[in-house]
């Protein structure tokens, strides 16, 4: 009965997302389940993408040619990629367990994986994540549907937090406001793009973070020349959640990982209504002759080919 309710709710909400929805495509990849681990995954071309419903429906692996690009040390709760409602100041710390780390119900409908959380006791928020992989452009799309089950209007922005090992470069196209935060001074503007060399940030007991406007995408490339690009609807500075931004990058004090974060529009959500937001992920192995340094035109050209 729970599964029937979950897929019925998810399909109705997905239809309400309008043109943010991912339409069925003959190139969509069939999702599979690992019966030993209970995790769900897409395996196609040279890509492997995995989600764990028992750990907040989080992305627990993203590989190219068998090589992992995410930070997946599960001894620390902040691993893989998760979702939080923004602003953080509305719930402080820790993250909302129902959405961040608890069990999600799962339904497979055609080539989509629907994962739906329980309702958070305090905020009355719940989250559905819909995962689709596409062979045509070798991408994975995630639709996030944040539902307000409370009795009053609430305002939130969607927020995706993706952990990667703290090596290599994070970069994005310059937006309409300058970076702010403790590591803003480490962000360099070159050729109309902003570049953050994670190797330039030294370890400390303090937390390292900067926030910034961008132009609807953020990318990182590691020492092994694996390029991760996340694409999402661009928003103006006026639509940022209070105290937040479209792009946020946090480096853990022990320099084990960085969070490559993106946020959407700060939106009022009526009771029993939902906010919908889509993020598209690409992963590519760059050739050995490409020079991976801040300001690299070759790296930017690779991103442009993906997001054109």
C-alpha angles and dihedrals in degrees: 000000000000092000092049090051092046096053092041091053093044095049093048092049092044090055089052090057089075115191092000088074122102108239120221111268133188087229093058113120122238110245119229137199128224101220091197097055099024090231125134124222150173118223116185139140103342093326132105120185121180136188128191115208091191092060101053095290087285126164104253101178140021114175138174119197087352093303119125119228100179129078101252105170098134093190083084113058092221099075133124118005126315141164133243132179112245140261099053089201089072093064103016110197144008105036120252102282096210091058103030107040116357130097120295123203113237133213127171113212114181103306097340129097112214115197119180128187130213121258117275109239097222105038097027088225125143131180136216119195119196116196125197130170123202127203095196095072098010094242141135121221125201121195112197117201113189112193128199109214092172129104098247137054113270128192120218142152123218115248129192118196116194120183120210131170109275098251131102131019135315115202144165141166114282115260133197098284133051123248116270132195143062095308097038088106089061092058112096126200113220129161092349094307133101118232129194115191104204091198089064092064112090124213118264142154087251125086118250120214143143132186129204149162116258140170104262102290143067129192141186132192121196134208090273090058094247110152121209117189126183119194125194140153111297116236133194121245089252089066097054117121112252110285092001138092144207091261127034127174122189127183117201115240093244089051092235096127146358129218115230101199135183131183136196136213120316100241137181110236118201121219110287090008129113145219117225125203133168129206123185121206128205128183124191137172109226119218119257093248094062112101110226106205134123109284095023110162090197092060092047090050089055091054093046090056090056100045101037 
